[in-house]
Amino acid sequence: MSAKFISSLIDSLFFYIMNTREWISLLLFRSNHPRRFFFHKNLFLKKFKKYQTLEEKNNNLFYLYKDCIESKHEDTLIIYIGDSITEYLSRVRSKKSGKYRNTLTLWLGPITRLGFLKDSDFKRTKIKLKITLKLLSLYNKKFSKKILVWSSGSIDVRCSIYDLLLSGSFKNEGELFQLYKRNTDYLLNNFLIPLKADLKICELVILSELNSNLIGECPSNLSEIKKIRLNNEFPTLGTFEQRLNWTKILNKITFDVSKQANVKFLDINKFVCNKELNQSQFDGVHLSDPIKIKEINNQILRMAQ
């Protein structure tokens, strides 16, 4: 047993102890995102109260639908990794069992593509993935095929780009997009492709960025941005049109880099047109239309055939 392995094991155990609820949720409910845990908690508490709050209803709404992934894919596990979009895309039932058994979600927090290579993000991600590699051994015998799906970049569109440009961190948008391209290339070739090999994954899919339907604010200085971040769960900067343009540019970058790395790219925007965003995102950020979610999952499954 090498010192490197022992060090990794100690890091994993420490992280596990410090985040007990998160990992219990991952083991029992197949996602470590807090909303998955609270959904099951509220489901239990619902037995003891007559009414739900509006937030509870919104959070649980599309769990009531019976849309399922296709039966022929019952032996396939979709492993979602990345930002909070993964939590909602993974909420699909198995037609055979009626349960959420064909997806496993590892939420890495509010990660951004532009900031992915920062030490804190990268180290946190590596530790979580080490734990996940151990947990995944529990599922290896149940599924003959595994698909790895990565999501990051929507937070960049919603607030990071505007913030970085206003702060003067980049001379212009072109400079910022070059960083995005370099980080995407590193993410694929130095992170996800090796992870695919380690997990013996049959297919790797990287998802596109998705614009928010929230009305964005256009602050003129960093103090105003700080106030917006403090007072909003999902701070949104820039006009809808600005963010839509950034979304298209970043998606083109991701598509080109993915094609060069021989990695599958799925543009989830094609499942939701701009006019449908208000109906498809219950909180203005996350997809919540069960029909769209089922379609996206079935498309991912077809990409691995």
N, C-alpha and C positions, 0 to 999 in steps of 0.2 A: 504494500500500500504506500504510494508515493506521498511526499509532503504536500505536493500540489493538490492531490485528491483530498487529503485530510483538511487542508486549508479551505478548499471549496465546500466540503461537508460542514465545517464549522460555520462558515459564512451563511450557508443555506439554513442550518438549524437556528442560528441567531435571527435570521430574517423571518423564519417561520414563527418563532416564539413571539417576536415583536408584532407580527401581523396575524395573530391566531384566527380572528374572525374572517379575514380575507381568504385564508387557505382552507378553513372549514367550508366556506361557501364554494370554493373551487372543487373540493372533493365531493360535497353533497349535492350542490346545485349546478355544477359544471361551469361556473364563472366566478371570478374573484371580484367582479365589479360590485360596489356597494349597493347599487339599485337591484341587483339580483337577490342579494341577501335580504334587503328590506321588502322586496316583493314577497318572499316566502314568509318573512316575519308577519307582514300585514295579512297574508293569506291565513295564517294561524290565528291572529288576533281578530280577524273578521268574524270568527265564530262567537266572539264574546261582545260584539257591538253591532248596532243596527245600521250605522251610517259610516261611510268613508269620506275622508277629505277629498277635495278636488284633486290634489296632488297624487293621492293614492289611486284614484280612479284613472288619472292620466297615465300613471306609471304602469298600471296593470291592464290597461284597456285591451291591447292587442294580444294579451295572453288568452283572451276569451275566444279568439278565432281558432278554427280547426284546420287552417291551411297547413299542409304537411309537405315534406320533401318526398320525392318519388320513391316508391317502394323498392325499386331495383337498386337503390343506393343504400339500403339498410346496413350493409357491411362496411360503409365508408365513414370515416371520422374526419370532420372539418375542424382544424385547429386554428382558431382566430387569435391573432396576437397584434397588439398595438393600442390605439387610442379608444375612446369610449364608443365610437361607432361600432366596434366589434361586439359590444354587449348586445346591441339591438339587432344586428344582423344574425346573431347566433340564436335568436329566439324562434326556432322552428321545431315543430314536432316531428316525430317519427310516425309515419302512417301505421306501421305495424303495432307499436306499443303505445302510441299516443303521448309519449314522453319526449323530453328534450335530451335524447341520448346520443345523437349523431354530431353534436358540436361540443367543443371545449374551448373556453375563452380565457385567455390570459391578458387582462387589462394591465397596461404598463404605466397608467397615469396619464396626465395631459401632455404627452410627448409631442414634439414638433419635429418636422424633418430638418428645418434650418438649425435647430439646436441639438440634434440627435448626437453629435459627436462630442458634446460637452462632457466632461468627466463624470459629473453627477448623474446625468441621464444614462450614459453608457454603462457605468458600473452598476447602477440600479437595474438596468435591463439585463445585464449578464447574470447577476445574482438571481433574479427572478426566473430566468430561463434555465439556470442550473437546477433550481428546485423543480421546475416544470418537467425537465428531462427525467427526473426521478419519479415524479407523479405519473408521467405518461406510461411508465412501465405497467401500471395497473390496467391500462386499456389496450395494450398491444395484442392480447390474445382475442379480444372481442371484435376487432376490426381488421379486415384483410387489406384495406387501403386507407391511407391518410393523406389529407391535403392541408398544406400550410397556407394561410391567408393573412397578409399583412396590411394594416391600415395606419397611415399617418399622413399629415399634411393639411387636414381641414382646419386645424387651429392656426396654421401658418396663414391661410387665406382669411380666416375670420378676424384675426387681430395682429399677428406677428409682423406681417409685411408692412402694414401702415405704421406700426410702432417703430420698426427698425429704420424705415425711411425718414420718419419725422425726427428721430434721434440723431440722424446724420451718421449712423453706423456704416452706411453704404452711400457712395456718391450718387448712384442712380439705381433704377430697377434692374438694369442689365447685370450689374455687379451682384446683386442679391440673387438673381436667377442662376448665375454661374455657381454660387455657393450651393444652391438647391440641387443643381445638377451633380456637383461633386459629392454631396452627401448622399444623394440617391444611388450613385455609382458605388460608393463605399458600403452603403446599407445592403445592396444586393450582393456584391462580389466578396465582401469581407465579413458579412454577418448572416444574411438569410440563406445564401447558397450553401455555405458550410453547415448551417443549422439543418437544412434540408437533408444533407448527407448524413449527419449525425442521427437524425430521427428516422432515417430511411423513408422519407416522404416521397410519394409518387409524383406529386405536382406542387409547385410553388406558384401562388397567385398574389400579385400586388394590386391593391385597389386604388382607384382614382381619388382625388380630392373632391369634396362635395361642398358647395356653397351653402351658407345659412340663409334662411328667409327672414331673419331678424333685421329690423331697420338699424343700419349702422350709424354711429356717431362720427363726426369729423373734427376731433379736437385739434387745436392749433399749437399745443405745447405738451410737454411730458407730464406736467402737474395735472392737467386735465385727464390725460390717459390714466394716471394713477388713481384718480377719483373714480373713473369709469370702471376700472378693474376691481376696486374695492366694493362698489355698489351693484355689480352685476355678476350673476353666476356664469353667464356666457358673454363676456365683453365682446362687442362687435364693432370694428373700426373700418371706416370707409363706406362709400355708397354701395348699393347692391350691384350697380353696373361696374364699379371698380373691382369688386370682389369676383364678379363673374369673369371679367377679363383675366384676373390673376389665376382663377381656377383653370381656365382654358390653357394658359401658358404653362402652368405647373404640370397639368395633365399631359401636355405634349412632351415636356421634359421627361416625365416618368415613363411615358410610352416609348420614347426613343431609347432611353437607357435600358429599359426592360427588354426591348427587342434585341438590342446589342448583346445583352447578357443571356439571351434565350430563356427569359422568364415570362410567364403569362401575365398580361395586364387586363384588368376588367374595369371599364368605365361605368361606374354605377349611376352616373348622370343620365345615361341613355334610358334608364328605367323610370326616371322622374324628370319630366320637363319642367321648366322654370315656372310655368303657370300652376303646376301641381304641388309646388314646394309647401305652400301653406297647409294643404291637406295631408302631406306626407311626413311632416316633421312636427310632432305634437308640441315640442318645446322650442321649435325654431332651429334646432341643430341636428337632432338625431332622427333617423328614419324610423317611423312608427307605423307605416302602412303594412299590414301583414301580407297582403297580396304581393307588394313590391319586394318585401323581404324574402318571401318564398321564391319568387322569380329569380332573384339574385343568387340565392343558394342553389337552386336547380341549375343555373347557368354555370356556377363554379363547379358543380358536380359533373356537368357535361364537358367542361374544359379538361377534366382529368381522365376522360375516356380514351 
